[in-house]
């Protein structure tokens, strides 16, 4: 006995092929492709952690959606989420190489200090200092205090010296008389 065209097996196969086609289109150009490209750009040793975070997020979403009808709470993806945290390496006690010229960097920092005291700049750097200060060990904090104290001392000495120097006023130029014209 032959089955008529369009039977249940054919419909199931057509549905499966349609789903496969949709999946291929999504993989080729949709958000899945973007996610795969982004994942490929991450170093291989970090991919497992990112994959675990994505799996956890998917499970949280799935669990929440299954009970939304009861508690009327939905979850949405956070477009500003951070998957990475900054890790600060320990400071090495080595002196900088001879190739490192500290003068330009010092001059740049010293010139920017005045601008850094404007209220809008202080609103940015003061909270950063507060947070960074909490991350320092007691020895690092003490080293920072010693450096800043010495720098303040040096700048203050230069400021006092500049105030003590007499202001040079331009000397009047003696009028030079031109010889009279002879006719």
C-alpha positions in Angstrom: 0.0 0.0 0.0 1.3 3.3 -0.9 0.7 6.3 1.1 -0.7 9.4 -0.5 1.7 12.3 -1.1 1.4 14.8 1.7 1.1 12.2 4.4 2.2 12.6 8.0 5.8 11.6 7.2 6.1 14.1 4.4 4.7 16.9 6.6 7.1 16.0 9.5 10.0 16.0 7.0 8.9 19.3 5.5 8.7 20.9 9.0 12.1 19.5 9.9 13.6 20.9 6.7 12.0 24.2 7.3 13.4 24.4 10.9 16.8 23.5 9.5 16.6 26.2 6.9 15.6 28.8 9.5 18.5 27.7 11.7 21.0 27.9 8.8 19.8 31.4 8.0 20.1 32.5 11.6 23.6 31.0 11.8 24.6 32.7 8.6 23.4 36.2 9.3 21.5 36.7 12.5 22.4 37.3 16.1 23.7 33.8 16.5 26.3 34.5 13.8 27.3 37.7 15.7 27.6 35.7 19.0 29.7 33.0 17.3 32.0 35.7 15.8 32.3 37.4 19.2 33.1 34.1 20.9 35.7 33.2 18.3 37.4 36.6 19.0 37.9 35.7 22.7 41.1 33.9 23.6 40.5 30.1 23.8 41.4 29.9 27.5 38.6 32.5 28.3 35.9 30.9 26.2 34.9 28.3 28.7 34.1 31.0 31.3 32.1 33.0 28.8 30.2 29.9 27.7 29.4 29.0 31.3 28.1 32.5 31.9 25.9 32.3 28.8 24.6 28.9 29.9 23.8 30.2 33.3 22.0 33.2 31.8 20.0 31.0 29.5 19.0 28.8 32.4 18.0 31.8 34.5 15.9 33.1 31.6 14.2 29.6 31.1 13.4 29.2 34.8 12.1 32.7 35.1 9.9 32.4 32.0 8.4 29.1 33.2 7.0 30.9 36.3 6.3 34.3 34.9 2.5 33.6 34.8 2.7 33.1 38.6 4.9 36.0 39.8 4.5 38.4 36.8 8.2 39.1 36.7 10.2 39.0 33.5 13.9 39.2 32.8 15.6 41.0 30.0 19.1 40.9 28.7 21.3 43.7 30.0 23.1 45.3 27.0 25.6 46.8 29.4 26.6 43.6 31.1 30.3 42.9 31.7 31.7 39.4 31.2 35.2 40.4 32.2 36.8 41.9 35.3 40.0 43.8 35.5 42.9 42.0 37.2 45.8 44.2 38.3 49.1 42.4 38.1 51.5 42.8 41.0 54.0 45.7 40.7 57.4 44.4 39.9 60.2 46.0 41.9 62.4 46.4 38.8 63.6 49.8 37.8 62.4 51.0 34.4 64.7 50.3 31.5 67.1 53.0 30.3 64.8 53.4 27.2 61.9 54.7 29.4 61.9 58.5 29.6 59.9 59.5 32.6 60.3 63.3 32.0 57.6 63.6 29.2 55.1 61.6 31.3 55.8 63.6 34.4 55.4 66.9 32.6 52.1 65.8 31.0 50.7 64.8 34.4 51.9 68.0 36.1 50.3 70.1 33.4 47.0 68.3 33.7 46.8 68.6 37.5 45.3 72.1 37.3 42.6 71.0 34.9 41.9 68.1 37.2 40.7 70.4 40.0 37.7 71.6 38.0 34.5 70.3 39.6 33.5 68.1 36.6 36.9 66.5 36.6 37.0 66.0 40.4 33.6 64.3 40.1 35.3 61.7 37.9 38.7 61.1 39.6 37.8 61.4 43.2 35.5 58.4 43.2 38.2 56.5 41.2 40.8 57.3 43.9 38.4 56.2 46.6 37.9 52.9 44.9 41.5 52.4 44.0 42.6 53.2 47.5 40.5 50.3 48.9 42.4 48.0 46.5 45.8 48.9 47.8 47.7 46.9 50.4 48.9 48.8 53.4 52.4 48.9 52.0 51.2 50.1 48.6 49.2 52.8 50.3 52.2 53.9 52.4 54.4 54.0 49.3 51.7 56.2 47.6 51.6 58.6 50.5 55.4 58.8 50.6 55.6 59.5 46.8 52.8 62.2 47.0 54.3 63.8 50.0 57.8 64.0 48.3 56.2 65.3 45.1 54.2 68.0 47.1 57.4 69.0 48.9 59.3 69.4 45.6 56.5 71.4 43.9 56.0 73.6 47.0 59.7 74.4 47.1 59.6 75.5 43.5 56.5 77.6 44.1 58.1 79.4 47.1 61.3 80.0 45.1 59.3 81.5 42.2 57.5 83.8 44.6 60.8 85.0 46.2 62.4 85.9 42.9 62.0 89.6 42.2 59.9 90.3 39.2 62.1 91.7 36.4 60.7 94.8 35.0 61.7 95.9 31.5 64.4 98.5 31.7 63.6 101.8 30.2 65.5 102.3 27.0 67.5 105.5 26.9 66.3 107.8 24.2 68.9 108.0 21.5 68.9 111.3 19.7 69.4 111.1 16.0 72.0 113.4 14.5 70.5 116.4 12.9 70.2 116.4 9.1 72.7 118.5 7.3 71.5 120.4 4.3 
